[in-house]
Amino acid sequence: MEEQGWEKTGTSGRRNAVMEQKGIRTWTDKLFGLIGLRVMKTAIATLTAIYAAMLLNVDNPQAAGILAILGVDTTRWRGLKTVFARFAASLVGLVIASALFDAIGFHIWVLGLFILIAFPLLTRFGLKEGIVTGSVIVFHLFARGEVSVDAILTELKLLSIGLGWATFFNLVYMPREKRTLAVLRDKTERLFAAVFVELARFLRDPGALWSGDEMLQAEAAIDEGIEVAQRSRENRLIWRSKNNRLVLQDEPWLLYFHMRRSQLESIQLMMELVAFVSHRVPQAESIARLFDTLTDDVRSDYYEGKTEQALDALETQFRAMPLPATRDEFETRAALLQLCRELRRYLTIARREKKRRSPQATAHIQ
């Protein structure tokens, strides 16, 4: 049974992440990387559809192969949605085209009239993804040159064979993304730790230079993680009820990377505030120690609470300071308050999503 959560990857997940970073790949990984899984599935689905159409003595079996190519998709859920759209659009297209061909005749310009009528109609009813498939069926009917029961049945057989085999190969196998997600998680946490190191260094030495590349890399890793986690969610096809509707169950990895995106926004604001207060307050070293602690905490699966305790003590120290006497002191104190709030926000997100070591605490990311 597939593990349900980023926090459950454990030792094996970390080991796989290290193997991925070191370039240790199995022969299947190398093969899929060279050709691409979707290309392989498309090739097999196409051949299977053509041979099946030939076995059933359906005219023009190559059309079934074309429909299979159009039906293979990247995820199970997307494959089901697009196959439904393609099949429904093809039926609508067949009805419209049959009426036009029967009433006007098989003239080239009638195809243009079909496009003018059918395409806006399909788009309006949310079947835009089936326009190409429907066009293949209609053009095949046009090439046949007759509208009859046998002709319509032939097109429906081609649709069923081509899209049917595409659906089969969409459902039978999709790659597990757990190892990729573990690598992206490890990369994100490593980059967060590097950012905290740089912030602590800047607080101790305001003249220190930093390019900020880690922030850009972290943002890219989080975006990629969200994309891969969404793909994993659509492949699981696990449903839950929400507002009397069936929807796909949330993917724990998706929640994790959304958590990191929220924390990244807090870090971006903290960077601006650190640049403002670093050379103006004597508590810069205390704030730097907070970031030192975060450097270790960010890679822990558990919420330790040490940084939050240190932040509480620092806020108490700030409140004991005398009231600002000048505008410059007021602006600095306001920046300090905002920095503490952003740190608190970052820690609140971590406390909500991470596990606790205390047996009484509930650990969840669901």
Residue pairs with C-beta under 8 A, 6 or more apart in sequence:
2 176
2 178
2 236
3 9
3 178
4 252
4 366
5 252
5 253
5 365
5 366
6 181
6 182
6 185
6 252
6 253
6 256
6 365
7 252
7 301
7 354
7 355
7 363
7 365
9 16
9 178
9 182
9 185
13 178
13 179
13 182
14 182
14 186
16 178
16 179
16 182
16 183
17 179
17 182
17 183
17 185
17 186
19 25
20 179
20 180
20 182
20 183
21 183
21 186
25 33
32 40
32 175
37 175
38 72
38 74
41 72
41 169
41 170
41 173
42 68
42 69
42 72
44 169
45 68
45 69
45 71
45 72
45 165
45 166
45 168
45 169
46 65
46 68
46 69
47 65
48 68
48 165
48 169
49 61
49 64
49 65
49 67
49 68
49 161
49 162
49 164
49 165
49 166
50 61
50 62
50 64
50 65
50 68
51 61
52 64
52 161
52 165
53 61
53 63
53 64
53 65
53 157
53 158
53 161
53 162
54 61
56 157
56 161
58 64
58 154
58 157
58 158
58 161
59 144
59 154
60 140
60 154
60 158
61 158
63 136
63 140
63 158
63 162
64 158
64 161
64 162
64 165
65 162
66 136
66 162
67 86
67 133
67 136
67 158
67 159
67 161
67 162
67 163
67 166
68 161
68 162
68 163
68 165
68 166
69 166
70 86
70 132
70 133
70 136
70 162
70 166
71 79
71 82
71 83
71 86
71 133
71 162
71 163
71 165
71 166
71 167
71 170
72 79
72 166
72 169
72 170
73 79
73 82
73 83
73 166
73 170
74 231
75 170
75 174
75 231
75 234
75 235
76 170
76 171
76 174
76 234
76 235
76 236
76 237
77 233
77 234
77 235
77 237
77 248
78 234
79 166
79 167
79 170
79 171
80 167
80 170
80 171
81 129
82 129
82 130
83 163
83 166
83 167
83 170
85 126
85 127
85 128
85 129
85 130
86 129
86 130
86 133
86 134
86 163
87 130
87 133
87 159
87 163
88 127
88 130
89 122
89 127
89 129
89 130
89 131
89 133
89 134
90 130
90 133
90 134
90 137
90 155
90 159
92 118
92 121
92 122
92 125
92 127
92 134
93 114
93 118
93 122
93 134
93 135
93 137
93 138
94 134
94 137
94 138
94 141
94 152
94 155
94 156
96 114
96 117
96 118
96 121
97 114
97 118
97 138
97 141
97 142
98 141
98 147
98 152
100 110
100 113
100 114
100 117
101 110
101 141
101 142
101 147
102 147
104 110
104 113
106 142
106 145
111 138
111 139
111 142
114 138
115 135
118 131
118 134
118 138
119 131
122 128
122 130
122 131
122 134
123 131
133 159
133 163
137 155
137 158
137 159
140 155
140 158
141 147
141 151
141 152
141 155
144 151
144 154
174 235
176 232
177 228
177 229
177 231
177 232
177 235
177 253
178 232
180 228
181 225
181 228
181 229
181 232
181 253
184 221
184 224
184 225
184 228
184 257
185 225
185 253
185 256
187 217
187 221
188 218
188 221
188 222
188 225
188 257
188 260
189 298
189 299
190 299
191 214
191 215
191 217
191 218
191 221
192 218
192 260
192 263
192 264
192 267
192 298
193 294
193 295
193 296
193 298
193 299
194 214
195 214
195 215
195 218
195 267
196 291
196 292
196 294
196 295
196 298
197 291
197 292
197 295
198 208
198 210
198 214
199 270
199 271
199 274
199 288
199 291
200 288
200 289
200 291
200 292
200 295
201 208
201 210
201 288
202 208
202 210
202 274
202 275
202 278
203 274
203 278
203 284
203 285
203 287
203 288
203 291
204 284
204 285
204 288
206 278
206 279
212 271
215 264
215 267
215 268
215 271
218 260
218 264
219 264
222 257
222 260
222 261
222 264
225 253
225 256
225 257
225 260
226 254
226 257
226 258
226 261
228 253
229 251
229 253
229 254
229 256
229 257
230 251
230 254
232 251
232 253
232 254
233 248
233 249
233 250
233 251
233 254
234 248
236 248
236 249
236 251
237 248
238 248
238 249
239 246
239 247
239 248
239 249
240 246
240 247
240 248
240 249
241 247
250 366
252 365
252 366
255 353
255 365
255 366
256 353
256 365
259 349
259 350
259 353
262 349
263 346
263 349
263 350
266 342
266 343
266 345
266 346
266 349
267 346
269 338
269 342
270 339
270 342
270 343
270 346
273 335
273 336
273 338
273 339
273 342
274 287
274 339
276 332
276 335
277 284
277 287
277 332
277 335
277 336
277 339
278 284
280 328
280 332
281 332
281 336
283 314
283 317
283 318
283 336
286 314
286 317
287 314
287 339
289 310
290 307
290 310
290 311
290 314
290 343
293 306
293 307
293 310
294 307
294 346
297 303
297 304
297 306
297 307
297 350
300 354
301 354
301 355
302 354
302 355
302 356
302 357
303 350
303 351
303 354
303 355
303 356
304 357
305 351
307 343
307 347
308 344
308 347
308 351
311 340
311 343
311 344
311 347
314 340
315 340
318 333
318 336
318 337
318 340
321 333
324 330
324 332
324 333
353 365
354 363
354 365
355 361
355 363
356 362
356 363
